[in-house]
Amino acid sequence: MSFYWVKTNAFIKKVFSKYCWDIPNNEKKIYLTFDDGPTPEITDWVLSELRKFDAKATFFCIGKNIKANLALFEKLITDGHSIGNHTMNHVNGWKIHTNDYIENVKNCAAVLDEQEKAPHRLLFRPPYGKIKKAQSKILRSLGYKIVMWDVLSADFDQSITPEKCLENVTKNVKSGSVIVFHDSIKASPNLRFALPRTLHFLKENGYKFDIIH
């Protein structure tokens, strides 16, 4: 498994200060985010768990997954969650020409714009967290807020236990944290264990759930 920070290093946040890593506040608000959906069964289950705790979240959706699962995507909107762009095909910004990357983002935006009920906010999260400076500059000039994260659950990492996935969040969350989970098949074993327990932990400790605008 490649290296990653569970808790984003403060130096990284400072160097890349034009990105949104967290949203500081004095109200114990935190920001749950889910990447890579909508995914049949997994996203439905996530929505059910969020409803139990009256929790809202921000879903960074892949364009091709929206097109393949329109009814499921509409449930995200009906339940009052925020929607972000996660490219059309989950492309790695470090491995693709900038023009092709921007086109991929725009293709996802076009899919979002086709959904009349979707409150298409200009939120963008680069797949893998990998984006070139030139790509970032163009997207920001188009009005996008590039949203990274403060806490990574690492639910995608099949080498860690579900208990470790839960601990990654509960030991690192603070007021203002942007937390990443994945509503994907790959992440589902860790997600199904960690998410309900994370929601319970946050609620019990007085955290409030908010969406990213």
Secondary structure, 3 states (H helix, E strand, C coil): CCCCCCECCHHHHHHCCCCECECCCCCCEEEEEEECCCCCCHHHHHHHHHHHCCCCCEEEECHHHHHHCHHHHHHHHHCCCEEEECCCCCCCHHHCCHHHHHHHHHHHHHHHHHCCCCCEEEEECCHHHCCCHHHHHHHHHCCCEEECCCEECCCCCCCCCHHHHHHHHHCCCCCCEEEEEECCCCCHHHHHHHHHHHHHHHHHCCCEECCCC
